[in-house]
Amino acid sequence: MSFPIHRLRRTRSSLPLRRLVAETRVTVDDLVYPLFVVPGSGVRREISTLPGCFHLSPDQVAEEGLACQDLGLPAVLLFGLPEHKDPLGSEGYSERGVVQQAVRALKQQAPDLLVITDVCLCEYTSHGHCGVVQGDKVLNDPTLELLSRMALSHAQAGADVVAPSDMMDGRVAALRLTLDEQGFDELPILSYAAKFASAFYGPFREAAGSAPAFGDRRSYQMDPANAREALREIALDLKEGADLVLVKPALAYLDIVRAARQEFPVPLGAYNVSGEYAMVKAAAARGWIDEERVAREMLLSIKRAGADFVITYFAKDAAGWFK
């Protein structure tokens, strides 16, 4: 006989007891906060599609980084919006690029904060694609050299981790080779190994000014229909030298997070992307949902699926929630 001998509600009867038997926990140590770097000085401009997030000049990124460090957040992820764009995204690998400036400022102002840099050309190219374009095609192999130059410039500026997000084949191996040859053999690579061509990126593309001028990114980002292929992508990136891997987006791809967790004994992250964040913000602004409770539940679900860490725009708020 089960009931009434077994009553599972017994361990749900009080908050202390629920805390004691909780199977999954989210802490401030699990969170990475994305930041958007723009040219200039003293710039702090709220992003309309990401309420509560800002376009920040390098000096303001340093201030924001110090605030994140004081909150106990372990890491930030930097995206750059250049002053000028061109077909090859040259400001992305310039020594004076906005991300490179921000990295140097962060390492001075918040030395204990882990600085991760996004390595991709889409924010820097005039056509908005993640690689070299010829006609209407995005070329894989010529792009690898530019991505390697970008990663190296980030490393030279002082980045702690480089994170290629472009989804070109072979880019992890290209970055690893370049970094090793230039004396950065201990610098970790966080690969966006399973990045899907998702409709959930809309607010980010507005925030980063990275919408493609023609076509879309389905020829290089993954088809949302494919799970087995995601595991192949992760396996190949690990073979090429990735130290950490990422699934993006998170919520509609928790099955991928779970499958990756079961298959690979490596540090695994998931990106709680802009569309997921913006939907919560929009509904909460209308009084339809409780923002904190929904966001906490979302982050908990990502950890429960198997992610070791979560990149999320909720990170600063959540640092208070999960104390």
Summary of the structure (lengths in Angstrom):
residues: 323
radius of gyration: 20.0
end to end distance: 41.2
largest distance: 72.2
contacts: 1115
relative contact order: 0.14
helix: 45%
strand: 19%
